[in-house]
Amino acid sequence: MKMAVFSSRKWVVDSFNELNIKYKYEITYFEARLYNKTIPLTKGFDVVCVFVNDTIDEEIIKGLKENGVRQVALRCAGFNNVDIEAAQQHDMNVVRVPAYSPYAIAEHTLGLILSLNRKFHKAYTRVRDGNFALDGLLGFDLHGKTVGIIGTGKIGEIFINLVKGFGCNVIAYDKFPNEKLQKDGLKYVELQDIYKQSDVISLHCPLTYETFHMINEYAIAAMKTGVMIINTSRGPLIDTEAVIAGLKKGKVGYLGLDVYEEEEELFFEDHSESVIQDDKFVRLQTFPNVLITAHQAFFTKEATMNIAETTFENVKSFFNDGKSPNIVLPKEPSK
């Protein structure tokens, strides 16, 4: 079985090679992303393995089919970059990694909150420069603050348990409430109540047509002045122009991002010797109350090995049994 792995980096190669001692797949690694110009590289492979910033639209799917590819294996949970309807139409099997380490993302979310609040990143730089003054480093107690969580799947559930340990008042919104959390006493409210009541808002929901730009000018207008917004889910959940306007007015007091809506041309690459052309991203970096990490919330040893193992098992199941436990299918039309 021949597998082409796109958007490869050292951590991908290391984890895949370590696990492949067991599976013995024939793997070729490509640093390039999969898009229309790299389709020719897929000829002769049974499987292409892709990540969050690879493009799998109908044109790509047709090209993969013509090249003999039978499966697209996503090494991530999200699949908003895949045209699932086109994949089904062209009989292309698409699988994903639904969970790798929800603890990693939940813990990173908490890290962003603490760093923004207590300004660890600024304090570190000051001390290295011999500046031990405290002016400008004032934070607030998380204890007693209201944390609004949008999306209460596994990651949201773990994050809820973390912030409860700080003595926070937790409220949540989810179109499909978590029954376990409800039984444990979690208070579900309407989305507008999340905006109005929360001191901290953390996004843990998938990207759909309903959640696209859910944090927009109207949502921000409904929020408390000085609200902290954290996004470790998907970049397009936040309208960047709207949040910049909120930062300028002081309505948004803190912004923590591990994802960005136009990250495809930025994240996972070294741009340190070039001029970043994305003006909105550069504008975000000018605010002292904004902290951005480059889509690294998932990035732990446990997560990378889980990604590799689930990906390999997805491939094995499909080619051995014709079944895919983590297959991605189009949503049923509303009735």
Sequence and secondary structure as in RCSB ss.txt:
>XXXX:A:sequence
MKMAVFSSRKWVVDSFNELNIKYKYEITYFEARLYNKTIPLTKGFDVVCVFVNDTIDEEIIKGLKENGVRQVALR
CAGFNNVDIEAAQQHDMNVVRVPAYSPYAIAEHTLGLILSLNRKFHKAYTRVRDGNFALDGLLGFDLHGKTVGII
GTGKIGEIFINLVKGFGCNVIAYDKFPNEKLQKDGLKYVELQDIYKQSDVISLHCPLTYETFHMINEYAIAAMKT
GVMIINTSRGPLIDTEAVIAGLKKGKVGYLGLDVYEEEEELFFEDHSESVIQDDKFVRLQTFPNVLITAHQAFFT
KEATMNIAETTFENVKSFFNDGKSPNIVLPKEPSK
>XXXX:A:secstr
 EEEE S  HHHHHHHHHHHHHH  EEEE SS  SGGGGGGGTT SEEEE TT  B HHHHHHHHHTT  EEEES
SS  TTB HHHHHHTT EEE  S S HHHHHHHHHHHHHHHHHTHHHHHHHHHTT    TT      TT EEEEE
  SHHHHHHHHHHHTTT EEEEE SS  HHHHHTT EE  HHHHHHH SEEEE     TTTTT BSHHHHHHS T
TEEEEE S GGGB HHHHHHHHHHTSEEEEEES  TTGGGTTTS  TTS    HHHHHHHT TTEEE  S TT S
HHHHHHHHHHHHHHHHHHHHHS  TTB        
